[in-house]
Amino acid sequence: MKSEILPERDRPYTGFDLRLANLAKYLIRHRRGAMVLQVIIFVACILATASLRLHDDPNAWPPSSDRFVQLNDRITRHFGGGNSVSVEISVDSGTVFTLQNLHTIKDVTDAIYAIHGVIPYAVRSLSALEAKRFDLQNAGTPDETLVMAPLMPDYPQTDDEVRKIEVATMANPMVYGVLVSKDKKSALILADFRSGPAGGKLDTTEPVSIYKAINQVLLEYQRPGIQLRAAGTPIIIGWVNSYGLRYVAAAFVAFILIIAVMLWYGFRRLSGVLLPLRVSLLGALMGFGLYRLFFGPVLFSASALLAPFIVVAAGACHSVQFLSRFFYEEYPRLGDSEQAIISTFVSRLRPMLVSLLCDVVPFAIMAIIPFENIRALGLVTGLGLISLTIDEFVLMIPALSAVALRELQNPHLQVVEKQGPNRLDLWLERVARGIIERPAVGVAIIVVSVIFTAVLGRGILNAPVGQDNTYAIHNYLTRSWTRNPIYLMEREISARFGGVYTMTVLVNGLNPHGKALENPQVLSAIDQLAIFMRKQPSIGYVADVGFYIKTGREFVHSMDPAFFSIPDTRREIGEGLEAYTAVTPGGYDWLFDQNYNSAVIEAYTSSTAPEVVRQLVDSTQQEADRLFKGLPVEVGVAGGTVGIAEAFNRNIGYWLVMGALLGFLGTFLLSIPFIRSVTLPALLIIPLALGTIAALGVMILAGIQLNSNATAALAIASGVGIDSEVYLLYRVREEYARLGDFKEALIQGFVKIRRALMVSNGALIFGCWVLSPIPLYVGYVGFGMGLVLAFCFVLSGLLSPILWSWFGKRAIVGDVAVSGKAQYELERAANG
């Protein structure tokens, strides 16, 4: 039976509510101007976003204060090694020692020399001047001469020259097995690129430009009969930040489409889809626009490209709450679109403001975490969420008022008005009443939830935390690396040459003028450490000055193997070093300095897995401590890709935990003054903490590595995850002011808010999960975000009403005044 009680008009607004009502009226009256303002903001943000440049330097990701980062900076300033690339030329049949193949090797080498930012003396190849041939001419005669010359300084012109190059290669252990594979089917070119200016004068480059330049070289010289491949950290990151961005764009489009479908299912009207998406997209654009305004035109990590997913998720969630209240409650109750908008704005502002501020907190925490990739994500996302606080309140009202009259004629809305409570509402009311009115059921649900969380999260404490960039850029869920050409090229090169990731050990004399490398004990220790590193199963090629000195000494003594050892006098060592530098001035600056006081041992490893990196660093450090004990040098273990990986891994675990804890703590502290309670914010966080633990447990079971990308999923728990509870809390308080009965208010608040929460959270969860098949890190990040949101939504929906009913009216509604009980009783009586 339909109620004959007339809809109650809102009582006159007072105090802060009156100011809000006046603001809403002003925005409605000036909606055309506000719409023009929105267009201007859209255009300005698009232009600002289009002017941003991406400069993603993995060497700058870990904290700059870490000793491994500082050591790597020292090494790269003097010897390079920060952006190492391996290029392989393999033949389908025969060997690389043909006229055509050697010409291709030299063509590719020369093309690499011409790339912007390459370090010329760090290029190693058959045709580089650093590769030597050792010839004993006129052997056994008075004119016997030892000749050390470049192996292939120019294009060979005859087959006889090719044979001589092949013989010389086989006779030089610094080339055979290093720059040419043992089966002679592949040749390797090693190159390094500057990652930062030295003295402000030298060229610099970054992974995207390195990847594009190397890829262009491969395409130019690829021909039938050979395969050209490239690998290394700049190739991985460069591919992700160029070609891989297509996957990110496709993932974002899919994300938007799924949210749009879910919004249409919930509202069945165009404004119910377009308005939330407009708010969300503007917030995402404003995040990048504000970053451009305050932090300049350079994005220092591609992780910031995850920000639009998070901002759109939060924006859609809050917009759904606003529109659900307007379409399904305020307009049917008041019958006037303008009054309904004003009432919705006044009633929704406080919970929306608290929720949005809570959304910002974890990303503000991320913005101060000393990892550049995490910081970039925190800054852009935080700025986008801050912009939502303006957009949701100021720009939603003019947009809604512009379409309200037409949309209110929607047949679906009129059907919903006539139907009243639907089956879902009735079912939710029965469930909520059964749980709240039966304490034993509530206890059982909480016990089961805690046990369920403990079972899922039991593997968290023992789970490895770190980042293996070989796999971290791909999708752990689908093992997408098995189909990725970058990964396949890397594995092929590693299989033939032992690895593509650099591990660099610095040996530096304590006396700047002491020529420490001429000290036989120091050089012997360098040689012994390099031998130790060659024996490690994950290390392939190792270059060190000791090996060069031993090889040169053997050559000088007519290739007598007895002389393949470190000389025992400073004079002989000095002559050996001088022999190399005199033949090719500057050709060995990548290995030792011109003062003979500093040197590096450079190794190439096949993996940057956290456990491999830890074993390499620890074992090498222990051996270095033993070998160099008491010698006048300092030894730094290690720089290069391995050193940066170790800096990342040994800090990320701490900051993942600390970031999550600070996010929850910040949310708790921020909530206190708005909610006017200390106990209640703690109750809000309990389901979120349980949901986070459960989600992390499932992610580990799914084979997802806990790396820096996991921070997005963790942050969304204490941010967007709390929104449902905040809206429920304010709705319960609103119902209590109307009913005067705490238990009934809890039930009614749960039922009335749950439909909107299911639409908004369902859109977000399915929108995140649709990203799962994407063959990039966005896939498992989206899966993790959806998982966290799903667990937090379900657990907060189950546990919050139970916990709140236990703590009672005083803790939940506080001093809220009862004002509408008589009207409620009249409506109930009229409805039978």
Secondary structure, DSSP 8 states (H G I E B T S, - for coil): ----S---------HHHHHHHHHHHHHHHTHHHHHHHHHHHHHHHHHHHHT-EE---GGGSS-TTSHHHHHHHHHHHHH--SSEEEEEEEESSS-S-SHHHHHHHHHHHHHHHTSTTB-GGG-BSTTSTTSEEEEEETTTSTT-EEEEEES-SS---SHHHHHHHHHHHHH-TTTBTTTB-TTSSEEEEEEEB-SS-STTTS----HHHHHHHHHHHHHHH--TTEEEEEESHHHHHHHHTTTTHHHHHHHHHHHHHHHHHHHHHHH-SHHHHHHHHHHHHHHHHHHHHHHHHHH-SEES-GGGGGHHHHHHHHHHHHHHHHHHHIIIIIHHHH--HHHHHHHHHHHHHHHHHHHHHHHHHHHHHHHHSS-HHHHHHHHHHHHHHHHHHHIIIIIHHHHHHHHHHHHTT-HHHHHHHHH-S-HHHHHHHHHHHHHHT-HHHHHHHHHHHHHHHHHHHTTTTTS-B---HHHHTS-TTTTGGGG-HHHHHHHHHHHHHS-SEEEEEEEEESSTTS-GGG-HHHHHHHHHHHHHHHTSTTEEEEE-HHHHHHHHHHHHTTT-GGG-S--SSHHHHHHHHHHHHHHSTTTTTTTB-TTSSEEEEEEEES---HHHHHHHHHHHHHHHHHHSTTSSEEEEEEEHHHHHHHHHHHHHHHHHHHHHHHHHHHHHHHHHHHHT-SHHHHHHHHHHHHHHHHHHHHHHHTT--BSTTHHHHHHHHHTGGGHHHHHHHHHHHHHHHHH--HHHHHHHHHHHHHHHHHHHHHHHHHHHHTTTTSSSHHHHHHHHHHHHHHHHHHHHHHHHHHHHHHHHHHHHTTT-----HHHHHHHHHHT-
